Amino acid sequence: MYIYEYDKTIPFNLKKEEKEGYTLLTFDTVYEPDIPESKRIYVYQYHAQNPWMKMIFLHGIGNGHIPYLMWFGEHFAKEGIETFFVIHPYHAERAKPEWEGGEPFFHHSPAHCIVRFHQAIKDVRRTVDLLESDESFKHLRRLPLSVMGFSFGGMITTMTLALDKRFDAGVLAFTGGDWRWINWYSPYVEPVRQGYAKYSNEWGCKNEQKCIELRKESRKKVHALKSIEQIFELKPTCFHYDPISYAVFVNQPVLMFQGVFDKVIPSQASNGLFRLLPNAKKVIVPSGHKSSYLFRRFISRNTVKFLNNIIMEKAV
């Protein structure tokens, strides 16, 4: 069984809590997480009055910006998009109280990261399984399905679109691929660089020069991959959780937002991912990574327009 496969017969044990402005859904994962707090998936369902689409929304690494991004769930619902805001493993209610959110994703070992990244992907696909199987969501089944992710959430979105063709479209916001650029230049992954310097890893990667050397041959192959299975033949195994390895298999329409001043996701990482996406459009935003929140209405307006156009094209 490949790392992205899972047992779909595992019971959901779904619980619903009606809150002001949303419904909180909790259900069981299909894997054993690092900590018991992540055993249940948390999804905030924002209800549209007359929905014309449903969307899975994925936040980035860290707890601090989750409340800000929930604005999109509320806003998209007002625009007619039934939105399911998924909390990633090891974040918020699914993390230790003292954590800042997402700690297990910061690691110098590919063997470690492969598992955690694919846990996040399985949570997304598990949410779609729930929407398809539970009778309480029956009224939404006829609607097209999209997925939107910010930063780390955009990485998970890219990989999910490649692995799961139930999604009709995707939106990638301030994200990228190619770990060479992210691991050695993004200020957010300093803990990973410290891990490389102190411990190296199973591939002997301890600095950028070694990273380039190790990744050189497989990096040349990602544009010509013919099957998902071939991803898992690439060496070193950091390619197994690198969005750039999955990009050529994302044949759904994609809208990508890129920040002019984004330092968290270097331009080499975002441009490299975009170039490999077969069916993508790009919107440039005059912002950095965090300051992109100031352009939330611009981002949401372009997203709604993009998704509306997909609906219209399918109707023709």
C-alpha positions as CSV (number, residue, x, y, z in Angstrom):
1,M,0.0,0.0,0.0
2,Y,1.3,3.4,-1.0
3,I,1.5,6.2,1.7
4,Y,-1.4,8.1,0.1
5,E,-3.8,5.1,0.3
6,Y,-6.1,4.4,3.2
7,D,-8.9,2.3,4.5
8,K,-12.2,4.0,3.5
9,T,-14.3,1.6,5.6
10,I,-13.2,3.0,8.9
11,P,-16.2,4.5,10.7
12,F,-16.4,8.3,10.9
13,N,-18.1,8.5,14.4
14,L,-19.3,11.9,13.3
15,K,-20.4,14.5,15.8
16,K,-22.0,17.9,15.0
17,E,-22.2,21.0,17.2
18,E,-24.3,23.9,16.0
19,K,-22.5,27.2,16.7
20,E,-23.3,30.8,15.9
21,G,-22.4,31.2,12.2
22,Y,-21.2,27.6,11.5
23,T,-21.4,23.9,12.4
24,L,-18.4,22.2,14.0
25,L,-17.9,18.7,12.6
26,T,-15.6,16.2,14.3
27,F,-14.8,12.7,13.1
28,D,-12.1,10.1,13.3
29,T,-8.9,10.0,11.2
30,V,-7.9,7.0,9.1
31,Y,-4.4,6.9,10.7
32,E,-2.7,7.0,14.1
33,P,-1.3,10.5,14.7
34,D,1.7,11.4,16.8
35,I,-0.6,12.7,19.6
36,P,-4.1,11.7,20.7
37,E,-5.4,15.2,20.3
38,S,-5.1,14.8,16.5
39,K,-7.1,11.6,16.3
40,R,-10.2,13.6,15.6
41,I,-10.5,15.8,12.5
42,Y,-12.1,19.3,13.2
43,V,-14.0,20.9,10.3
44,Y,-15.8,24.2,10.5
45,Q,-18.8,24.2,8.1
46,Y,-19.9,27.6,6.9
47,H,-23.4,27.4,5.4
48,A,-24.5,29.1,2.2
49,Q,-28.1,30.0,1.8
50,N,-28.3,28.9,-1.9
51,P,-25.1,27.1,-2.5
52,W,-23.8,26.6,-6.1
53,M,-20.4,25.1,-5.0
54,K,-18.8,23.4,-2.1
55,M,-15.2,24.1,-1.0
56,I,-12.6,22.5,1.3
57,F,-10.5,25.3,2.7
58,L,-6.9,24.7,4.1
59,H,-5.0,27.0,6.3
60,G,-1.2,27.3,6.6
61,I,1.3,26.3,9.3
62,G,0.7,27.8,12.8
63,N,-2.3,28.6,14.9
64,G,-2.0,32.4,14.9
65,H,-3.5,33.1,11.4
66,I,-6.3,30.5,11.6
67,P,-8.9,33.0,12.9
68,Y,-8.0,35.5,10.1
69,L,-8.4,32.9,7.4
70,M,-11.7,31.8,8.8
71,W,-13.0,35.1,7.3
72,F,-12.8,33.4,3.9
73,G,-15.1,30.6,5.2
74,E,-17.7,33.2,6.3
75,H,-17.3,35.3,3.2
76,F,-17.5,32.5,0.7
77,A,-20.6,31.2,2.3
78,K,-22.2,34.6,1.7
79,E,-21.2,34.2,-1.9
80,G,-23.0,30.9,-2.2
81,I,-20.0,28.5,-1.6
82,E,-20.6,26.0,1.2
83,T,-17.2,26.1,2.8
84,F,-15.6,23.4,5.0
85,F,-12.6,24.8,6.9
86,V,-10.4,21.9,7.8
87,I,-8.0,22.2,10.8
88,H,-4.7,20.4,9.9
89,P,-3.2,17.8,12.2
90,Y,-1.2,19.2,15.1
91,H,-3.0,22.6,15.1
92,A,-5.4,24.4,17.4
93,E,-7.8,21.8,19.0
94,R,-5.7,19.0,17.5
95,A,-2.4,20.1,19.1
96,K,-0.8,20.2,22.6
97,P,-1.9,23.4,24.4
98,E,1.7,24.7,24.5
99,W,2.3,24.3,20.8
100,E,2.3,27.2,18.3
101,G,0.8,24.8,15.7
102,G,2.2,22.4,13.3
103,E,5.4,21.5,15.1
104,P,5.6,17.9,13.7
105,F,5.7,19.3,10.1
106,F,9.1,21.0,10.8
107,H,11.6,18.2,10.6
108,H,14.9,17.5,8.9
109,S,14.1,13.9,8.1
110,P,12.1,13.1,4.9
111,A,10.9,9.8,6.4
112,H,9.3,11.8,9.2
113,C,7.8,14.5,6.9
114,I,6.4,12.1,4.3
115,V,4.1,10.6,6.9
116,R,2.9,13.9,8.4
117,F,2.2,15.6,5.1
118,H,0.2,12.6,3.8
119,Q,-1.7,12.6,7.1
120,A,-2.9,16.1,6.2
121,I,-3.9,15.0,2.7
122,K,-5.8,12.0,4.1
123,D,-7.8,14.4,6.3
124,V,-8.9,16.4,3.2
125,R,-9.9,13.3,1.3
126,R,-11.6,11.9,4.5
127,T,-13.7,15.1,4.6
128,V,-14.8,14.5,1.0
129,D,-15.6,10.9,1.9
130,L,-17.9,12.2,4.6
131,L,-19.7,14.6,2.3
132,E,-20.3,11.7,-0.1
133,S,-21.5,9.1,2.4
134,D,-23.4,10.9,5.2
135,E,-27.1,11.5,4.5
136,S,-27.0,14.9,6.2
137,F,-24.9,16.2,3.3
138,K,-27.1,14.7,0.6
139,H,-28.3,18.1,-0.6
140,L,-24.7,19.1,-1.4
141,R,-23.7,16.1,-3.4
142,R,-24.7,17.5,-6.8
143,L,-22.6,20.6,-6.4
144,P,-19.1,20.9,-7.9
145,L,-16.2,20.5,-5.4
146,S,-13.2,22.8,-5.1
147,V,-10.3,23.1,-2.7
148,M,-8.4,26.2,-1.7
149,G,-5.2,26.4,0.4
150,F,-2.9,29.1,1.8
151,S,0.8,28.6,2.1
152,F,1.3,25.1,3.6
153,G,-2.4,24.5,2.9
154,G,-1.6,25.3,-0.8
155,M,1.0,22.6,-0.8
156,I,-1.5,20.1,0.6
157,T,-4.0,21.4,-2.0
158,T,-1.6,20.7,-4.8
159,M,-0.9,17.2,-3.7
160,T,-4.5,16.5,-3.0
161,L,-5.6,17.7,-6.5
162,A,-3.1,15.3,-8.0
163,L,-4.2,12.3,-5.9
164,D,-8.0,12.8,-5.9
165,K,-9.9,13.6,-9.0
166,R,-13.2,14.2,-7.2
167,F,-12.1,17.9,-7.0
168,D,-13.2,20.0,-10.0
169,A,-10.9,22.9,-9.3
170,G,-8.2,24.3,-7.0
171,V,-7.0,27.6,-5.7
172,L,-3.4,28.0,-4.5
173,A,-2.6,31.1,-2.4
174,F,1.0,32.2,-1.6
175,T,2.5,28.7,-1.9
176,G,5.1,26.8,-3.9
177,G,7.2,23.7,-4.3
178,D,10.8,22.5,-4.5
179,W,12.2,22.1,-1.0
180,R,15.6,23.4,-2.0
181,W,14.2,26.9,-2.1
182,I,11.9,26.7,0.8
183,N,14.1,24.8,3.3
184,W,17.2,27.0,2.7
185,Y,15.6,30.5,2.1
186,S,12.3,30.7,3.9
187,P,12.6,32.4,7.4
188,Y,9.8,30.2,8.7
189,V,11.8,27.0,8.5
190,E,14.9,27.9,10.5
191,P,14.2,25.0,12.8
192,V,14.6,22.6,9.9
193,R,17.9,24.2,8.9
194,Q,19.1,23.8,12.5
195,G,18.1,20.2,12.3
196,Y,20.1,19.7,9.1
197,A,23.2,21.3,10.6
198,K,23.0,19.4,13.9
199,Y,21.8,16.0,12.8
200,S,21.9,15.8,9.0
201,N,19.4,13.2,7.9
202,E,19.1,9.7,6.4
203,W,20.4,11.1,3.0
204,G,23.3,13.0,4.5
205,C,21.8,16.4,3.7
206,K,23.4,19.1,6.0
207,N,23.6,22.2,3.8
208,E,22.2,23.7,0.6
209,Q,25.2,22.5,-1.5
210,K,24.5,18.9,-0.5
211,C,20.8,19.5,-1.0
212,I,21.4,20.6,-4.6
213,E,23.7,17.7,-5.2
214,L,21.3,15.1,-3.9
215,R,18.2,16.6,-5.7
216,K,19.8,17.4,-9.0
217,E,18.9,14.3,-11.0
218,S,15.4,13.8,-9.7
219,R,14.6,17.5,-10.1
220,K,15.2,17.1,-13.8
221,K,12.6,14.3,-14.0
222,V,9.6,15.8,-12.3
223,H,8.2,17.4,-15.4
224,A,8.2,14.1,-17.3
225,L,6.6,11.8,-14.7
226,K,4.0,9.5,-16.2
227,S,2.3,8.2,-13.0
228,I,1.8,9.0,-9.3
229,E,3.7,5.8,-8.5
230,Q,6.8,7.2,-10.2
231,I,7.0,9.9,-7.6
232,F,8.0,7.3,-5.1
233,E,10.9,6.2,-7.2
234,L,12.5,9.6,-6.9
235,K,15.5,10.0,-4.7
236,P,16.0,11.5,-2.2
237,T,12.6,10.9,-0.6
238,C,11.9,14.6,0.1
239,F,10.4,14.5,-3.4
240,H,7.6,12.2,-2.0
241,Y,6.1,15.2,-0.1
242,D,7.2,17.9,-2.4
243,P,4.3,19.6,-4.3
244,I,6.5,20.1,-7.3
245,S,6.5,16.3,-7.8
246,Y,2.7,16.2,-8.0
247,A,2.2,19.3,-10.1
248,V,2.1,17.6,-13.6
249,F,-0.8,15.4,-12.3
250,V,-3.0,18.4,-11.4
251,N,-5.1,18.6,-14.6
252,Q,-8.0,20.4,-12.9
253,P,-8.3,24.2,-13.5
254,V,-6.1,26.0,-10.9
255,L,-5.9,29.7,-9.9
256,M,-2.7,30.7,-8.2
257,F,-2.1,33.8,-6.1
258,Q,1.5,35.0,-5.8
259,G,2.8,37.8,-3.5
260,V,5.3,40.2,-5.0
261,F,7.1,40.6,-1.7
262,D,6.6,37.1,-0.3
263,K,9.7,36.0,1.5
264,V,8.1,33.0,3.3
265,I,7.6,31.3,-0.1
266,P,10.6,32.4,-2.3
267,S,9.6,33.3,-5.9
268,Q,11.7,30.4,-7.2
269,A,9.4,28.0,-5.3
270,S,6.2,29.6,-6.4
271,N,7.3,30.1,-10.0
272,G,8.7,26.5,-10.2
273,L,5.4,25.1,-9.1
274,F,3.3,27.3,-11.4
275,R,5.4,26.3,-14.5
276,L,4.6,22.6,-14.0
277,L,0.8,23.0,-13.5
278,P,-0.8,22.0,-16.8
279,N,-4.0,24.1,-16.4
280,A,-3.2,27.1,-14.2
281,K,-3.7,30.9,-14.2
282,K,-1.8,33.3,-12.0
283,V,-2.8,36.5,-10.2
284,I,-0.1,38.7,-8.8
285,V,-0.8,40.4,-5.5
286,P,1.3,43.5,-4.3
287,S,1.8,42.0,-0.9
288,G,4.1,39.9,1.3
289,H,3.1,36.6,2.8
290,K,1.3,37.8,6.0
291,S,0.2,41.1,4.5
292,S,-1.8,39.2,1.9
293,Y,-4.6,39.3,4.4
294,L,-5.0,43.0,3.6
295,F,-6.0,41.9,0.1
296,R,-8.5,39.3,1.3
297,R,-11.4,40.9,-0.6
298,F,-9.4,41.1,-3.8
299,I,-8.4,37.4,-3.3
300,S,-11.9,36.3,-2.6
301,R,-13.4,38.3,-5.5
302,N,-11.0,36.7,-8.0
303,T,-11.6,33.3,-6.5
304,V,-15.4,33.5,-6.8
305,K,-15.0,34.8,-10.4
306,F,-12.7,31.9,-11.2
307,L,-15.0,29.3,-9.8
308,N,-18.1,30.9,-11.4
309,N,-16.4,30.7,-14.8
310,I,-15.7,27.0,-14.3
311,I,-19.4,26.5,-13.6
312,M,-20.3,28.5,-16.7
313,E,-17.8,26.6,-18.9
314,K,-19.2,23.3,-17.8
315,A,-22.7,24.4,-18.6
316,V,-21.9,25.2,-22.2
